[in-house]
C-alpha cells in the first residue's frame, strides 16, 4: 500500500510539473516571439498565387504577428475568398506590386474552390490585368478548373513536358448500396420529389433517369460558362474550342500552342527570368536588411529565388484587408458566412451549426450599427430543423434591416431554405441551387448483427415506441408515419419558397421536386433575382439600407483569437464524430485517381455521420458534388 501511495504521489508531482512547464512554455513562446514586424511589400514585388490553396467562404484572418499565432493556425490552409478578391484589387493599385504569378492546380472539394468562387476570382484577375499589370500563369498539367482560372492571365506558359487536361466536365457519383448489402446493413428511405436523389447512393447502384436528367442539365450550363470564359479570354471561338476538346481531351503542348490556348511552351526558369525583368531586380534588390526583410523572405518562400521581390497572396491579403476596413465608421453591413453542411447544434469544422449561427444572427439583429446583413451561402443543405432555425432568425432580422443573399458555388436544398428570408438573392451563373425537396434515412443492422450472433428483443408501451430502432427494418405502417413527417416538412419548404419568391404554390411545385438548377436556370425560373457575386450583394444591401457616406463591412462568425483556441485545447472537449472524420479527410491531400477515390468514399461516410436532425428529415443536395 505504501508503494502504491508513493507511486501515486510521484505521478501527481510529474503531472503537476508537466502542467506548469507547459504553461510556462506557452507564456515563454508568446513573450519571446512578441509582436512580429508587419509584413513588408518590397518595391517591384510579384504577387504569387498558389492555386493549391482552396478558396473558402469564411471571415478574413488577421495578420499573424507571432510564431504562437502561426503555430495555432497550422492546417488552416483555406484562403477566404473575399480576402483574395480584396487583395487582388488592392494589388492592382499598389505601385509596389509589379504583377501576378499563377501556379499550382486548383484543389476543390465541391464547396471550397467551386466554380462560382473560381468565376469571382477569375474576374478579379481580369480586372487586375486591365490595369496594365501582367498576370503570368505557369502550368504543368492543368485540369479544367485550373485552366479556367489561368485562361484569364496575360501570358500562359505551359511546361514542355506538360499538357492541358481539358476533356470537358464530368460528375461522377458514388453508390454504396452494394457495400451496405454485402455487410448486412439495411437502408429504408422516405422522400418527396422525383429528382431528390440524395437517397440514391444508399438504395441504387446507378443514377435514376431523373437524376441523370438534372445532372446533364446543370453540368451543361457549368461547361458553357467555363467554355465561354476561356474562349473570350483567349480570343478563340467556342466551336473550335469544343472541337479540340472532343478531338483530343488531353492536349499536348504543340497543339495547345497552335490552338492559341497557351502563349508559349517553356520551362519555369524562363518564367522566373521574365518576372525578374518585370520586377526590375538589380543589385539593390533585397538590401533592406533587418527584421522586416527577414520577415518578407519568410513569407515568400514559394519561389526559390531570393533576389526576386515577391509576396504570397496569403501574406498580402491581411495587409489589403486591414487597409480596406473602415475602422470607426458609424454604420456597417454584416457579411455572415454559411459554408458547409447544415447540422443541428453547434456544428464542427466545415459545418453550419443551427444553434451557433442562430446565436450570431440574434446578436446582429440587436446591433444598432449593423444596418444590413448579407448572408453568403455556400452549402449543400442538411438538417431541416437547423435550416428552419436559421431561416427564422434571418426573417426576424429582415423586419428591421435588409437581408440579401449571395450564393456561392452551392446554395441548394437547406442552403436554399435559409436563403428564403432575403429581400434579394444573387447567384453566379454556375452556382448550383434549388434542390427543393426533403428525405429521411432509416438504417438497420439486423442482418449484420444476426451474422455475428447478436439478437434483439423489445418491450414497448406504444405501437411506434421503437420506430427509430436500428435492430430491425420498419413496417409498412411505420414507414407511412415517417412519410407523413417528410411530407409535412416538404410542404413547409414549398410555403417558404412561395412566400419569399411571390410564386403560387402550384408554380413552386413544378420547379421543386428536389430538382437541382444552375444559377442561370434559377434566374429564369424565378428562384434568384440577379446574377452577381459577393460585391454586388454588398452594394445591393447598402442601397436597400439607404446608407450614405462610408460604411464598414464586418465579417461573421468572428475568427477565434489565439487565447480562445488555447482555452478550447485545454478544455479537451471531444470533437464531434463528423469533425473527427473531417480531420481524417485532411490526411488525404494527395492528388491522383486513387486518392480521389479514397476521398470520395470518406466524404460519403462523413456526410452520413453528420446527419443529426432530431426528426431525421433532411433538406440536402442529392450527393456530394464532384465536377471534374
PyMOL commands that set and color helices and strands:
alter all, ss='L'
color gray80, all
select helices_A, chain A and resi 2-33+67-72+81-93+115-129+144-150+177-183+197-203+209-234+238-248+253-258+268-279+290-299+313-324+354-365+384-398+414-421+446-451+476-501+505-511+519-525+534-544+562-571+577-586+593-610
alter helices_A, ss='H'
color red, helices_A
select strands_A, chain A and resi 45-50+55-56+79-80+97-103+134-139+155-158+163-165+186-192+250-252+264-265+310-312+332-339+341-343+351-353+370-379+381-383+402-412+424-427+432-434+438-444+516-518+530-531+552-556+618-620
alter strands_A, ss='S'
color yellow, strands_A
deselect
rebuild
show_as cartoon
